[in-house]
Amino acid sequence: MNTVKTVRELRAAIAGARSKGKRIAFVPTMGNLHSGHVALVEKAGQRADFVVTSIFVNPLQFGPTEDLDKYPRSLAADQEKLIDAGCHLLFTPDVDEVYPDGMQGQTLIHVPGVSAGLCGASRPGHFDGVATVVCKLFNMVQPDLAIFGEKDFQQLAVIRKLVRDLNMSIQIMGEPTVRAEDGLALSSRNNYLTANQRAAAPALYACLTEMASAIRQGERDFAKLTAKGKTALRKAGFRPDYLEVCEASSLRSATADDPDLVILAAAFIGKTRLIDNLAFSLAVDA
């Protein structure tokens, strides 16, 4: 695996791969890699001939009170994981490389609709930062396909719309959330949890599965269902940010007639904010 820090080096390496007729897959990350990231890289290797991964902690998507400086960074360990996963090229740019003129005057990309609620409401400007950096990285790498985890369900919806609206010829693939044995979605933020918080954290996914079960059994009073879910989360030690049942593609509030649903949640346990989701189709159950 080759590691580069500049766009010039990145493009030269990719040009070399393309000259040999190789199909390029891209996995953008913010580092501190876990098994979920590794699964994305391995999937990329199954779908393409040359796998590019980026590690860039993007300041543009962090709010003023969020944990940019505390975000875990573990480059040496990440490189070892990527080599084992079959990555060919790692791009680790500095902030000045991605934003050479600074971020104050940076052109921003806003993806309307799917970015509006949920994390978009709780973290104003977050998805503008995500969409902007992903668009820049796509232009730098120019991959044939890019792979993202479904744990960040709203982010994936934003990126799909971004690519569709801007006519990018990039195939976007979502990969299922990788979970610990007790159901907790793997996340870099899990590192912030105390032992007691980690023991309680699986209640977030348990809440989603219970709600999905109730819907499959015919419950359609989503307001009642989410209220009950929030109560369960509070009893487990969480402070809910949001818990919503949405139509899976548009992320609008679900109606009783929608066949494809996703339950999305964000909740604090201590100072750590965890997110999770569960998507399912009632049409399959019918």
C-alpha positions as CSV (number, residue, x, y, z in Angstrom):
1,M,0.0,0.0,0.0
2,N,1.2,3.4,-0.9
3,T,0.4,6.5,1.3
4,V,0.3,10.0,-0.2
5,K,-0.5,13.4,1.2
6,T,-1.0,15.6,-1.8
7,V,-3.6,15.7,-4.6
8,R,-0.8,15.7,-7.1
9,E,0.6,12.4,-5.7
10,L,-2.9,11.0,-5.5
11,R,-3.8,11.7,-9.1
12,A,-0.5,10.4,-10.4
13,A,-1.0,7.1,-8.5
14,I,-4.5,6.7,-9.8
15,A,-3.5,7.6,-13.3
16,G,-1.0,4.8,-13.2
17,A,-3.7,2.4,-12.2
18,R,-6.1,3.6,-14.8
19,S,-3.4,3.3,-17.5
20,K,-3.5,-0.4,-16.7
21,G,-7.3,-0.6,-17.2
22,K,-8.0,-0.9,-13.5
23,R,-11.4,-0.1,-12.0
24,I,-11.1,2.4,-9.1
25,A,-13.0,2.0,-5.8
26,F,-13.0,4.7,-3.1
27,V,-13.7,4.5,0.6
28,P,-13.6,7.9,2.4
29,T,-13.0,7.8,6.2
30,M,-12.0,10.0,9.1
31,G,-9.7,7.3,10.4
32,N,-9.6,5.6,13.8
33,L,-10.7,2.5,11.8
34,H,-12.7,-0.4,13.1
35,S,-14.1,-3.6,11.7
36,G,-16.9,-1.6,10.0
37,H,-14.4,0.4,7.9
38,V,-12.4,-2.7,7.2
39,A,-15.5,-4.4,5.8
40,L,-16.0,-1.4,3.4
41,V,-12.4,-1.7,2.1
42,E,-12.7,-5.5,1.7
43,K,-16.0,-5.0,-0.2
44,A,-14.3,-2.4,-2.4
45,G,-11.6,-4.9,-3.2
46,Q,-14.3,-7.4,-4.4
47,R,-15.9,-4.7,-6.6
48,A,-12.8,-3.1,-8.2
49,D,-9.2,-3.6,-9.1
50,F,-7.6,-0.7,-7.2
51,V,-8.8,0.5,-3.8
52,V,-8.3,4.0,-2.6
53,T,-9.0,5.0,1.0
54,S,-8.8,8.5,2.5
55,I,-8.3,9.5,6.1
56,F,-9.2,13.1,6.7
57,V,-10.9,14.5,9.8
58,N,-12.9,17.2,8.1
59,P,-13.2,20.3,10.2
60,L,-16.0,21.7,7.9
61,Q,-18.5,19.2,9.2
62,F,-17.9,19.8,12.9
63,G,-19.9,22.4,14.8
64,P,-18.2,24.9,17.2
65,T,-19.1,22.9,20.3
66,E,-18.2,19.5,18.8
67,D,-15.2,17.3,19.4
68,L,-12.9,18.0,16.4
69,D,-9.7,18.3,18.5
70,K,-10.7,15.2,20.6
71,Y,-11.6,13.1,17.5
72,P,-9.4,10.0,17.8
73,R,-6.5,9.8,15.4
74,S,-4.5,6.5,15.0
75,L,-2.8,6.6,11.6
76,A,-0.2,3.9,12.2
77,A,-2.8,1.4,13.4
78,D,-5.1,2.4,10.6
79,Q,-2.4,1.8,8.0
80,E,-1.9,-1.8,9.3
81,K,-5.6,-2.5,9.1
82,L,-5.8,-1.1,5.5
83,I,-2.9,-3.2,4.4
84,D,-4.5,-6.3,5.8
85,A,-7.8,-5.3,4.1
86,G,-6.2,-5.0,0.7
87,C,-6.1,-1.2,0.2
88,H,-3.7,-0.1,-2.5
89,L,-3.5,3.6,-2.0
90,L,-4.1,5.7,1.2
91,F,-4.7,9.5,0.9
92,T,-4.0,11.4,4.1
93,P,-4.1,15.1,3.2
94,D,-3.6,18.0,5.6
95,V,-6.3,20.5,6.1
96,D,-4.4,23.0,3.9
97,E,-4.3,20.5,1.1
98,V,-8.1,20.1,1.1
99,Y,-8.8,23.7,1.8
100,P,-5.9,25.7,0.4
101,D,-7.7,29.0,0.6
102,G,-9.1,28.3,4.1
103,M,-12.7,27.4,4.9
104,Q,-14.2,30.8,5.3
105,G,-14.5,31.4,1.6
106,Q,-14.9,27.8,0.6
107,T,-17.7,27.0,-1.9
108,L,-20.3,25.0,0.0
109,I,-22.6,22.3,-1.4
110,H,-26.0,22.1,0.1
111,V,-28.2,19.0,-0.5
112,P,-31.8,20.0,0.2
113,G,-34.5,17.7,1.4
114,V,-32.7,14.6,2.8
115,S,-30.3,16.8,4.8
116,A,-33.0,18.9,6.5
117,G,-34.1,16.9,9.6
118,L,-32.6,14.3,12.0
119,C,-28.9,15.0,12.3
120,G,-29.3,17.9,9.9
121,A,-31.5,19.6,12.5
122,S,-29.4,18.7,15.5
123,R,-26.1,19.6,13.8
124,P,-26.7,22.7,11.6
125,G,-24.3,22.9,8.7
126,H,-23.0,19.4,9.3
127,F,-24.2,18.0,6.0
128,D,-23.1,21.0,4.0
129,G,-19.6,20.1,5.4
130,V,-20.0,16.5,4.5
131,A,-21.4,17.1,1.0
132,T,-18.6,19.6,0.3
133,V,-15.7,17.4,1.4
134,V,-17.2,14.4,-0.3
135,C,-17.6,16.3,-3.6
136,K,-14.0,17.5,-3.3
137,L,-12.7,14.0,-2.6
138,F,-14.7,12.6,-5.5
139,N,-13.2,15.2,-7.8
140,M,-9.7,14.4,-6.5
141,V,-10.0,10.6,-6.8
142,Q,-12.6,10.3,-9.7
143,P,-13.5,6.8,-8.7
144,D,-15.8,4.4,-10.6
145,L,-17.5,3.5,-7.3
146,A,-17.5,4.6,-3.7
147,I,-18.6,2.6,-0.7
148,F,-20.2,4.0,2.5
149,G,-21.6,2.3,5.6
150,E,-25.3,2.3,6.2
151,K,-24.9,3.2,9.9
152,D,-24.7,6.8,8.7
153,F,-28.0,6.3,6.9
154,Q,-28.8,10.0,6.4
155,Q,-25.3,10.7,5.2
156,L,-25.6,8.0,2.6
157,A,-28.9,9.5,1.4
158,V,-27.3,12.9,1.1
159,I,-24.4,11.5,-0.9
160,R,-26.7,9.5,-3.2
161,K,-28.7,12.7,-4.0
162,L,-25.5,14.7,-4.4
163,V,-24.2,12.3,-7.0
164,R,-27.5,12.1,-8.8
165,D,-28.2,15.8,-8.8
166,L,-24.7,16.7,-10.0
167,N,-24.6,14.0,-12.7
168,M,-21.5,12.3,-11.3
169,S,-20.7,9.0,-13.0
170,I,-19.9,7.3,-9.7
171,Q,-21.7,4.2,-8.4
172,I,-22.6,4.7,-4.7
173,M,-22.8,1.5,-2.7
174,G,-24.1,1.2,0.9
175,E,-22.9,-1.6,3.1
176,P,-24.8,-3.0,6.1
177,T,-23.8,-1.8,9.6
178,V,-21.2,-3.9,11.4
179,R,-22.2,-4.6,14.9
180,A,-20.7,-6.0,18.1
181,E,-22.1,-9.3,19.3
182,D,-24.5,-7.4,21.6
183,G,-25.9,-5.3,18.8
184,L,-24.1,-2.0,19.3
185,A,-23.1,-0.5,16.0
186,L,-19.4,-0.1,15.6
187,S,-18.3,3.5,15.8
188,S,-15.2,5.5,16.6
189,R,-17.3,7.3,19.2
190,N,-17.7,4.0,21.2
191,N,-14.1,4.7,22.4
192,Y,-15.5,7.5,24.5
193,L,-17.8,5.2,26.5
194,T,-17.1,4.2,30.1
195,A,-17.5,0.5,31.0
196,N,-20.9,1.2,32.4
197,Q,-22.0,3.2,29.4
198,R,-20.7,0.6,27.0
199,A,-22.8,-2.0,28.9
200,A,-25.9,0.1,28.5
201,A,-25.3,1.2,24.9
202,P,-26.9,-1.8,23.2
203,A,-30.3,-0.6,24.4
204,L,-30.2,1.8,21.5
205,Y,-30.4,-0.9,18.9
206,A,-32.7,-3.0,21.0
207,C,-35.2,-0.1,21.0
208,L,-35.1,0.0,17.2
209,T,-35.7,-3.7,16.8
210,E,-38.6,-3.6,19.2
211,M,-40.1,-0.7,17.3
212,A,-39.6,-2.5,14.0
213,S,-41.3,-5.6,15.4
214,A,-44.3,-3.6,16.5
215,I,-44.6,-2.0,13.0
216,R,-44.4,-5.4,11.3
217,Q,-47.1,-6.6,13.6
218,G,-49.4,-3.8,12.5
219,E,-48.7,-0.8,14.6
220,R,-49.1,2.4,12.6
221,D,-49.3,5.0,15.3
222,F,-45.7,6.1,14.8
223,A,-46.0,9.1,17.3
224,K,-47.1,6.7,20.1
225,L,-44.4,4.2,19.1
226,T,-41.6,6.8,19.2
227,A,-42.8,8.2,22.5
228,K,-42.6,4.8,24.0
229,G,-39.2,4.2,22.5
230,K,-37.8,7.4,23.9
231,T,-39.1,6.4,27.4
232,A,-37.3,3.1,27.0
233,L,-34.1,4.9,26.1
234,R,-34.3,7.2,29.0
235,K,-34.8,4.3,31.4
236,A,-31.6,2.7,29.9
237,G,-29.6,5.9,30.6
238,F,-29.8,7.7,27.3
239,R,-30.8,11.2,26.6
240,P,-32.6,11.0,23.2
241,D,-31.8,13.6,20.5
242,Y,-34.3,12.2,18.0
243,L,-36.1,9.0,17.3
244,E,-38.2,8.9,14.1
245,V,-39.9,6.5,11.7
246,C,-39.2,7.7,8.1
247,E,-39.9,6.7,4.6
248,A,-36.6,5.1,3.6
249,S,-35.6,6.9,0.4
250,S,-36.9,10.5,1.1
251,L,-36.4,10.5,4.9
252,R,-39.7,12.3,5.3
253,S,-42.0,11.3,8.2
254,A,-43.5,7.9,7.4
255,T,-47.2,7.4,6.7
256,A,-49.2,4.2,7.3
257,D,-49.1,3.5,3.6
258,D,-45.3,3.5,3.1
259,P,-43.9,0.1,2.5
260,D,-40.2,0.9,2.9
261,L,-39.3,2.3,6.3
262,V,-36.3,3.3,8.4
263,I,-36.2,4.0,12.1
264,L,-33.4,6.5,12.9
265,A,-32.1,7.4,16.3
266,A,-29.5,9.6,17.9
267,A,-29.1,9.7,21.7
268,F,-26.5,10.8,24.2
269,I,-25.2,8.4,26.8
270,G,-23.1,10.5,29.1
271,K,-21.4,13.1,26.8
272,T,-21.2,10.7,23.8
273,R,-23.7,10.9,21.0
274,L,-24.5,7.6,19.3
275,I,-26.5,7.2,16.1
276,D,-28.2,4.0,14.7
277,N,-30.9,3.0,12.3
278,L,-32.9,0.0,11.2
279,A,-34.3,-0.1,7.7
280,F,-36.9,-2.7,6.6
281,S,-39.6,-3.3,4.0
282,L,-43.2,-4.2,4.8
283,A,-43.7,-5.2,1.2
284,V,-41.3,-8.1,1.9
285,D,-43.2,-9.1,5.0
286,A,-46.6,-9.0,3.1
